[in-house]
Amino acid sequence: MGSLITYIDENSPADVKNIKAGDRLVRINGHKIKDVLDYKYYSYDARLLLEIHEAGGRIRLLRIHKPEGAELGLGFESYLMDTPRSCANKCVFCFVDQLPKGLRETLYFKDDDNRLSFLQGNYVTLTNLSDSEIQRMIDMRLGPLNISVHSTEPALHSLLLGNRKSTRGLEAMKRFKEAGIAMNCQIVLCPGLNDGAHLERTMSDLMDMHPAVLSVSVVPVGLTKYRAGLYELRPFDRELARKTIRQAEHFGDRCLKTLGKRLFYPADELYLKAGLDIPPDGFYEGYPQLENGVGMLRLLLVQADKALKVQTTAPKTPFTIATGAAAANCLQKVLDSAAEICANINGTVVTIQNDFFGGQVDVAGLVTGGDLLRQLKGRDLGARLLITKNMLRHGENVFLDDVTLHEVSAELGVDIRVVGQDGADLIRAIFGD
């Protein structure tokens, strides 16, 4: 009964009350704690009554006074304090279904957990929620939520998600709107399915849900070479990418005039496929869809430009920047700008073709260690190889294909600098700081 406590932060309110690893948290202020949402919500108050069940069976009731919003200092055996909620859909464009065999097991788990939408920004479909769960989210005033919409036409929505009951997600969005719960949305576009007139209707419906709907990204479907037996989809070409951008930007202009904000933002990838320049900084209105790859390249350029204006040190050694095809031109612009203020810069941008996933995959975050090794072996890389941290598993030094950072460094005979997404960090890495 209750959630197993595995560690306690030193000098925290829980530590002061002598709570131990192995104890279980059962209730806070009389409310049963089922998962991380309950824990964070009910532990927010300044005055708390905790029901703790010790490993030996003794039950303790502990009164804790702390600053409102301060952490209790408890750690649990899992982040969610519960099992992750798996996806109930069979989306025609699901990226997990397009993974090759033989990868680590965790990569094949399809999560669709509303708790991770609120806590970590994951996009969810809301199709696996009960009425009571929806009401709990409303009662707790959770938001903003990140929601995958794709289409607001019920039949098309069901087709795209491969779920006859998928309209539960659309119904949940209406309830959230009525309750004033904020939502960021995404539309993954599949040519011939939910683009064109269907996209127009979806944008119109989402516009009507403003101000509950804060922003919407329009993203092209990602296709790998592992699609045997899956729903037949075609990639975006240059012409269709341009048409989609015109459509989304036109609708965004309408929203700007009527709502005071653009609301709809095409993904960077669409501009790259269309052969068009990424919009200027002001277009993105604070970058509400940055975690979804919208405006990421523009922000990188803006941050790098600011960092260059205060850069004083000279680069120490020659280097190579390895990236996916999508970001290569952007990184070359940064490197060229750096060279304008320091002629001693000796760097090269190398585009890594994604042989591992193939298809239309060209983002740096899906570059594997094996592709780095095969395509960089034997090249003069200088003294440093710069790569984005997105290539690595979160919190670890392992690529998607389980090749380690150490293995790549040793095989190529070069020190590797893992660079954050911030343009300033890129400039520091370029200049050898």
FIVEX-376257 format. One record per residue (C-alpha): residue number from 1; x negated, y, z. Coordinates in Angstrom, 3 decimals, decimal comma. Example, Ala and Ser with C-alpha at 12.3 -4.5 7.8 and 13.67 -1.06 7.14 Angstrom:
2
(1 (-12,300 -4,500 7,800))
(2 (-13,670 -1,060 7,140))
# end
This chain:
433
(1 (0,000 0,000 0,000))
(2 (-1,352 3,417 -0,919))
(3 (-4,400 4,496 -2,917))
(4 (-7,790 3,060 -2,002))
(5 (-10,302 5,716 -0,940))
(6 (-13,806 4,961 -2,192))
(7 (-15,749 8,045 -1,075))
(8 (-15,412 11,248 0,917))
(9 (-17,147 14,510 0,110))
(10 (-19,519 15,558 2,873))
(11 (-18,226 18,314 5,164))
(12 (-14,848 18,295 3,405))
(13 (-11,548 18,455 5,362))
(14 (-11,236 14,673 4,963))
(15 (-14,787 14,144 6,265))
(16 (-14,110 16,304 9,317))
(17 (-11,113 14,096 10,144))
(18 (-13,346 11,000 9,943))
(19 (-11,507 9,379 7,017))
(20 (-13,603 6,473 5,722))
(21 (-14,164 4,647 2,444))
(22 (-11,886 1,616 2,457))
(23 (-8,977 3,514 4,007))
(24 (-5,833 4,063 1,974))
(25 (-3,920 7,301 1,450))
(26 (-0,184 6,559 1,624))
(27 (1,677 9,844 2,165))
(28 (1,126 13,589 2,291))
(29 (3,742 15,641 4,150))
(30 (6,097 12,667 3,925))
(31 (5,742 12,260 0,158))
(32 (4,514 8,897 -1,082))
(33 (1,369 9,290 -3,192))
(34 (1,639 7,163 -6,330))
(35 (-0,968 8,744 -8,585))
(36 (-3,277 11,698 -9,176))
(37 (-0,411 14,080 -9,959))
(38 (1,222 13,407 -6,590))
(39 (-2,140 13,768 -4,860))
(40 (-3,062 17,096 -6,460))
(41 (0,441 18,542 -6,148))
(42 (1,149 17,633 -2,533))
(43 (-2,393 18,299 -1,263))
(44 (-2,362 21,887 -2,565))
(45 (-0,743 23,365 0,567))
(46 (-2,733 24,762 3,471))
(47 (-1,081 22,611 6,172))
(48 (-0,936 18,880 5,534))
(49 (0,106 15,729 7,382))
(50 (-1,690 12,688 5,959))
(51 (-0,640 9,092 6,521))
(52 (-3,793 6,968 6,338))
(53 (-3,861 3,157 6,542))
(54 (-7,242 1,930 7,730))
(55 (-8,844 -1,243 6,380))
(56 (-8,221 -2,970 9,701))
(57 (-4,504 -2,233 9,595))
(58 (-4,278 0,772 11,935))
(59 (-2,064 3,641 10,720))
(60 (-3,283 7,190 11,407))
(61 (-1,326 10,437 11,050))
(62 (-3,779 13,313 10,525))
(63 (-3,009 17,023 10,495))
(64 (-5,283 19,056 8,247))
(65 (-5,520 22,834 7,933))
(66 (-7,449 24,141 4,921))
(67 (-7,364 27,055 2,471))
(68 (-4,432 26,749 0,062))
(69 (-5,566 24,980 -3,113))
(70 (-8,826 23,745 -1,563))
(71 (-9,767 20,122 -2,217))
(72 (-9,248 17,526 0,488))
(73 (-12,489 15,812 -0,502))
(74 (-11,123 12,325 -1,162))
(75 (-12,332 10,127 -4,005))
(76 (-10,451 7,088 -5,287))
(77 (-11,271 3,876 -7,131))
(78 (-9,841 5,330 -10,353))
(79 (-9,335 8,876 -11,551))
(80 (-5,605 8,403 -12,161))
(81 (-5,148 6,472 -8,882))
(82 (-3,064 4,214 -11,112))
(83 (-3,432 2,189 -14,305))
(84 (-3,715 4,272 -17,506))
(85 (-0,524 4,434 -19,546))
(86 (-0,977 2,857 -22,972))
(87 (0,561 4,076 -26,197))
(88 (3,938 2,641 -27,222))
(89 (3,584 3,811 -30,828))
(90 (2,111 2,338 -33,997))
(91 (1,204 5,567 -35,776))
(92 (0,520 5,159 -39,485))
(93 (-2,612 7,327 -39,114))
(94 (-3,907 5,973 -35,763))
(95 (-7,695 6,348 -35,650))
(96 (-8,105 3,449 -33,203))
(97 (-6,588 1,096 -35,794))
(98 (-9,326 2,262 -38,191))
(99 (-12,243 1,267 -35,978))
(100 (-14,516 -1,596 -37,040))
(101 (-14,728 -4,746 -34,948))
(102 (-17,462 -5,278 -32,394))
(103 (-17,402 -1,948 -30,568))
(104 (-17,078 -1,758 -26,783))
(105 (-13,638 -2,762 -25,577))
(106 (-12,707 0,623 -24,087))
(107 (-12,717 2,235 -27,554))
(108 (-9,761 0,103 -28,616))
(109 (-7,516 1,209 -25,750))
(110 (-4,799 3,575 -26,963))
(111 (-3,890 5,918 -24,156))
(112 (-0,792 8,083 -24,246))
(113 (-0,832 9,267 -20,653))
(114 (1,034 12,472 -19,857))
(115 (-1,110 12,944 -16,753))
(116 (-4,247 13,195 -18,882))
(117 (-2,507 15,756 -21,072))
(118 (-2,165 18,087 -18,110))
(119 (-5,443 17,235 -16,388))
(120 (-7,862 16,739 -19,289))
(121 (-6,160 18,201 -22,350))
(122 (-5,401 14,900 -24,121))
(123 (-2,677 15,027 -26,775))
(124 (0,307 12,787 -26,021))
(125 (3,579 11,938 -27,760))
(126 (5,861 11,745 -24,671))
(127 (7,553 8,657 -26,148))
(128 (6,829 6,412 -23,154))
(129 (8,303 8,631 -20,441))
(130 (11,383 7,787 -18,402))
(131 (13,928 10,462 -17,487))
(132 (12,618 10,475 -13,916))
(133 (9,047 11,012 -15,110))
(134 (10,121 13,920 -17,298))
(135 (11,974 15,427 -14,352))
(136 (8,932 14,976 -12,097))
(137 (6,798 16,933 -14,591))
(138 (9,425 19,684 -14,628))
(139 (9,692 19,745 -10,828))
(140 (5,913 20,013 -10,515))
(141 (5,812 22,756 -13,173))
(142 (3,051 20,938 -15,051))
(143 (1,602 22,857 -17,935))
(144 (0,419 23,569 -20,391))
(145 (0,938 20,122 -21,906))
(146 (-0,736 19,088 -25,161))
(147 (1,752 17,317 -27,408))
(148 (1,403 15,498 -30,736))
(149 (4,486 16,405 -32,773))
(150 (3,675 15,688 -36,457))
(151 (7,299 16,208 -37,513))
(152 (10,516 17,454 -35,931))
(153 (12,706 15,475 -38,359))
(154 (13,853 12,438 -36,312))
(155 (13,606 9,841 -39,104))
(156 (10,224 11,078 -40,319))
(157 (8,977 11,382 -36,755))
(158 (9,871 7,715 -36,169))
(159 (8,147 6,664 -39,391))
(160 (4,933 8,529 -38,576))
(161 (4,782 7,175 -35,039))
(162 (5,943 3,682 -35,988))
(163 (8,450 3,761 -33,162))
(164 (12,231 3,740 -33,530))
(165 (12,556 5,362 -30,104))
(166 (9,987 8,066 -30,792))
(167 (12,630 10,799 -30,732))
(168 (12,435 10,560 -26,935))
(169 (9,356 12,727 -27,331))
(170 (11,297 15,399 -29,222))
(171 (14,054 15,288 -26,623))
(172 (11,483 15,690 -23,844))
(173 (10,093 18,771 -25,591))
(174 (13,573 20,340 -25,576))
(175 (13,868 19,705 -21,855))
(176 (10,448 21,225 -21,270))
(177 (11,423 24,278 -23,311))
(178 (14,579 24,765 -21,268))
(179 (12,548 24,443 -18,077))
(180 (9,902 26,901 -19,272))
(181 (7,075 24,337 -19,379))
(182 (4,280 25,575 -21,662))
(183 (3,182 23,356 -24,576))
(184 (0,359 23,332 -27,099))
(185 (1,167 21,172 -30,118))
(186 (-0,599 19,493 -32,994))
(187 (0,599 18,353 -36,410))
(188 (-1,508 15,668 -38,066))
(189 (-0,709 15,984 -41,766))
(190 (-0,505 12,935 -44,013))
(191 (-0,283 13,943 -47,701))
(192 (3,017 12,863 -49,229))
(193 (4,642 12,238 -45,845))
(194 (4,922 15,251 -43,556))
(195 (3,359 18,045 -45,616))
(196 (5,036 20,549 -47,962))
(197 (8,707 21,148 -47,171))
(198 (8,519 18,823 -44,159))
(199 (5,704 20,898 -42,692))
(200 (7,795 24,019 -43,281))
(201 (10,665 22,582 -41,252))
(202 (8,376 21,433 -38,437))
(203 (6,754 24,858 -38,185))
(204 (10,157 26,541 -38,210))
(205 (11,456 24,303 -35,421))
(206 (8,350 24,843 -33,304))
(207 (8,524 28,586 -33,894))
(208 (12,049 28,492 -32,451))
(209 (10,610 26,883 -29,305))
(210 (8,349 29,853 -28,580))
(211 (7,438 31,060 -25,953))
(212 (7,400 27,543 -24,488))
(213 (5,290 26,482 -27,490))
(214 (2,087 28,491 -27,128))
(215 (0,129 27,294 -30,163))
(216 (0,188 24,700 -32,939))
(217 (-2,758 23,213 -34,828))
(218 (-2,349 21,876 -38,367))
(219 (-4,856 19,049 -38,804))
(220 (-5,624 16,827 -41,825))
(221 (-5,402 13,077 -41,297))
(222 (-8,732 11,375 -40,608))
(223 (-9,380 8,218 -42,615))
(224 (-12,193 5,685 -42,221))
(225 (-13,145 2,861 -44,579))
(226 (-11,535 0,296 -42,266))
(227 (-7,924 0,533 -43,432))
(228 (-7,287 -2,920 -44,851))
(229 (-3,677 -3,919 -44,130))
(230 (-2,724 -0,491 -42,802))
(231 (-0,183 1,983 -44,141))
(232 (-1,435 3,374 -47,436))
(233 (-2,522 6,982 -46,949))
(234 (-4,440 9,341 -49,181))
(235 (-6,909 11,996 -48,076))
(236 (-6,697 15,715 -48,606))
(237 (-8,313 17,039 -51,752))
(238 (-9,438 20,612 -52,397))
(239 (-6,171 21,725 -54,025))
(240 (-3,892 20,290 -51,349))
(241 (-6,088 21,705 -48,574))
(242 (-5,812 25,178 -50,127))
(243 (-2,046 24,849 -50,538))
(244 (-1,637 23,760 -46,922))
(245 (-3,790 26,621 -45,645))
(246 (-1,739 29,158 -47,621))
(247 (1,460 27,672 -46,230))
(248 (0,280 27,640 -42,599))
(249 (-1,307 31,103 -42,798))
(250 (1,841 32,562 -44,392))
(251 (3,944 31,112 -41,590))
(252 (1,432 32,393 -39,068))
(253 (1,749 35,880 -40,540))
(254 (5,523 35,684 -40,063))
(255 (5,032 34,708 -36,429))
(256 (2,571 37,549 -35,956))
(257 (5,200 40,040 -37,106))
(258 (8,144 38,575 -35,208))
(259 (6,535 37,043 -32,104))
(260 (3,373 39,094 -31,736))
(261 (1,084 36,072 -32,126))
(262 (0,055 33,801 -34,974))
(263 (1,091 30,536 -33,278))
(264 (-0,054 28,271 -36,185))
(265 (-3,733 27,584 -36,863))
(266 (-5,168 25,369 -39,640))
(267 (-8,037 23,154 -38,480))
(268 (-11,606 24,001 -39,488))
(269 (-11,670 20,799 -41,510))
(270 (-8,955 22,088 -43,826))
(271 (-11,037 25,174 -44,683))
(272 (-14,084 23,004 -45,316))
(273 (-12,132 20,671 -47,597))
(274 (-10,679 23,691 -49,397))
(275 (-14,101 25,277 -49,895))
(276 (-12,941 28,430 -48,107))
(277 (-14,619 30,543 -45,450))
(278 (-13,609 29,993 -41,849))
(279 (-11,378 32,915 -40,712))
(280 (-12,852 35,722 -38,608))
(281 (-12,950 35,742 -34,813))
(282 (-9,724 37,756 -34,381))
(283 (-7,687 35,220 -36,360))
(284 (-7,856 32,697 -33,515))
(285 (-6,384 34,925 -30,779))
(286 (-8,507 33,573 -27,961))
(287 (-8,951 30,072 -29,462))
(288 (-6,003 28,247 -27,834))
(289 (-6,640 25,149 -29,976))
(290 (-10,415 24,984 -29,598))
(291 (-10,401 21,493 -28,070))
(292 (-8,558 20,304 -31,160))
(293 (-11,313 21,491 -33,504))
(294 (-9,599 24,737 -34,480))
(295 (-11,935 27,726 -34,661))
(296 (-14,857 25,762 -33,280))
(297 (-17,209 26,725 -36,103))
(298 (-16,268 30,411 -35,960))
(299 (-16,768 30,541 -32,213))
(300 (-20,139 28,838 -32,584))
(301 (-21,219 31,558 -35,035))
(302 (-19,930 34,332 -32,766))
(303 (-21,689 32,912 -29,714))
(304 (-24,929 32,333 -31,631))
(305 (-24,885 35,892 -32,982))
(306 (-24,512 37,328 -29,480))
(307 (-27,297 35,118 -28,150))
(308 (-29,641 36,154 -30,966))
(309 (-29,267 39,831 -30,054))
(310 (-30,916 39,228 -26,680))
(311 (-33,358 36,499 -27,707))
(312 (-36,928 37,498 -26,845))
(313 (-39,005 34,310 -26,879))
(314 (-40,592 32,841 -29,999))
(315 (-39,958 29,230 -31,075))
(316 (-42,654 26,893 -29,829))
(317 (-42,528 23,907 -32,163))
(318 (-40,996 22,764 -35,479))
(319 (-37,691 20,952 -35,190))
(320 (-34,828 19,261 -37,012))
(321 (-31,086 19,673 -36,460))
(322 (-29,066 16,556 -37,323))
(323 (-25,331 16,943 -37,815))
(324 (-22,329 15,727 -39,768))
(325 (-21,417 17,142 -43,160))
(326 (-18,614 19,292 -41,719))
(327 (-20,887 21,475 -39,566))
(328 (-24,024 21,488 -41,745))
(329 (-23,392 24,795 -43,535))
(330 (-22,429 26,508 -40,293))
(331 (-25,617 25,375 -38,563))
(332 (-27,663 26,454 -41,565))
(333 (-26,168 29,955 -41,220))
(334 (-27,222 30,033 -37,574))
(335 (-30,724 28,904 -38,502))
(336 (-30,970 31,524 -41,278))
(337 (-29,849 34,249 -38,867))
(338 (-32,459 33,134 -36,362))
(339 (-35,132 33,240 -39,074))
(340 (-34,245 36,858 -39,837))
(341 (-35,347 37,943 -36,378))
(342 (-38,236 35,523 -36,025))
(343 (-40,257 34,520 -39,084))
(344 (-42,065 31,822 -37,091))
(345 (-39,034 29,568 -36,966))
(346 (-39,749 26,217 -38,590))
(347 (-36,505 24,266 -38,555))
(348 (-34,479 22,096 -40,913))
(349 (-30,806 21,119 -40,917))
(350 (-30,258 17,516 -42,021))
(351 (-26,789 16,261 -42,951))
(352 (-26,087 12,731 -41,712))
(353 (-23,678 10,848 -43,948))
(354 (-21,309 8,706 -41,918))
(355 (-21,977 5,237 -43,318))
(356 (-20,682 3,633 -40,127))
(357 (-17,095 4,907 -40,469))
(358 (-17,207 5,882 -44,135))
(359 (-14,033 7,194 -45,689))
(360 (-13,531 10,898 -45,109))
(361 (-15,274 11,052 -41,724))
(362 (-17,739 13,958 -41,639))
(363 (-17,618 15,434 -38,115))
(364 (-20,737 15,485 -35,963))
(365 (-18,953 13,864 -33,026))
(366 (-18,591 10,579 -34,934))
(367 (-22,202 10,308 -36,079))
(368 (-23,686 7,073 -34,721))
(369 (-27,127 6,211 -33,466))
(370 (-27,543 3,659 -36,245))
(371 (-26,870 6,231 -38,964))
(372 (-29,360 8,602 -37,343))
(373 (-32,014 5,894 -37,337))
(374 (-31,417 4,758 -40,915))
(375 (-31,309 8,242 -42,409))
(376 (-34,056 9,923 -40,380))
(377 (-36,583 7,080 -40,229))
(378 (-39,858 8,062 -41,900))
(379 (-39,016 11,775 -42,129))
(380 (-41,133 14,520 -40,615))
(381 (-38,776 15,715 -37,895))
(382 (-41,205 18,046 -36,174))
(383 (-41,565 17,925 -32,417))
(384 (-37,843 18,075 -31,566))
(385 (-34,590 16,638 -32,849))
(386 (-31,465 18,597 -31,918))
(387 (-28,098 16,827 -31,794))
(388 (-24,706 17,810 -30,373))
(389 (-23,587 16,230 -27,109))
(390 (-20,359 15,214 -28,888))
(391 (-22,264 12,370 -30,531))
(392 (-22,633 10,724 -27,124))
(393 (-20,122 8,996 -24,915))
(394 (-18,844 11,412 -22,266))
(395 (-21,266 11,505 -19,344))
(396 (-23,606 8,938 -20,891))
(397 (-26,553 8,754 -23,297))
(398 (-24,920 6,202 -25,607))
(399 (-23,616 6,651 -29,167))
(400 (-20,343 5,149 -30,431))
(401 (-22,162 2,120 -31,836))
(402 (-23,779 1,449 -28,422))
(403 (-27,214 2,563 -29,599))
(404 (-28,806 4,559 -26,784))
(405 (-30,385 7,989 -26,947))
(406 (-33,650 6,483 -25,692))
(407 (-33,650 3,908 -28,503))
(408 (-33,193 6,597 -31,167))
(409 (-35,907 8,780 -29,631))
(410 (-38,369 5,904 -29,357))
(411 (-37,689 4,557 -32,856))
(412 (-38,001 7,952 -34,516))
(413 (-40,928 9,023 -32,344))
(414 (-39,441 12,397 -31,469))
(415 (-38,063 14,145 -28,383))
(416 (-34,314 14,651 -28,621))
(417 (-32,598 17,746 -27,243))
(418 (-28,874 17,266 -26,654))
(419 (-27,156 20,593 -27,346))
(420 (-23,804 21,727 -25,966))
(421 (-21,074 23,127 -28,225))
(422 (-21,847 26,648 -27,076))
(423 (-23,645 28,730 -29,704))
(424 (-25,890 30,241 -27,034))
(425 (-27,112 26,775 -26,075))
(426 (-27,904 26,131 -29,739))
(427 (-29,989 29,304 -29,910))
(428 (-31,866 28,335 -26,755))
(429 (-32,598 24,930 -28,286))
(430 (-33,753 26,470 -31,582))
(431 (-36,158 28,768 -29,763))
(432 (-37,436 25,943 -27,591))
(433 (-36,114 27,296 -24,297))
# end
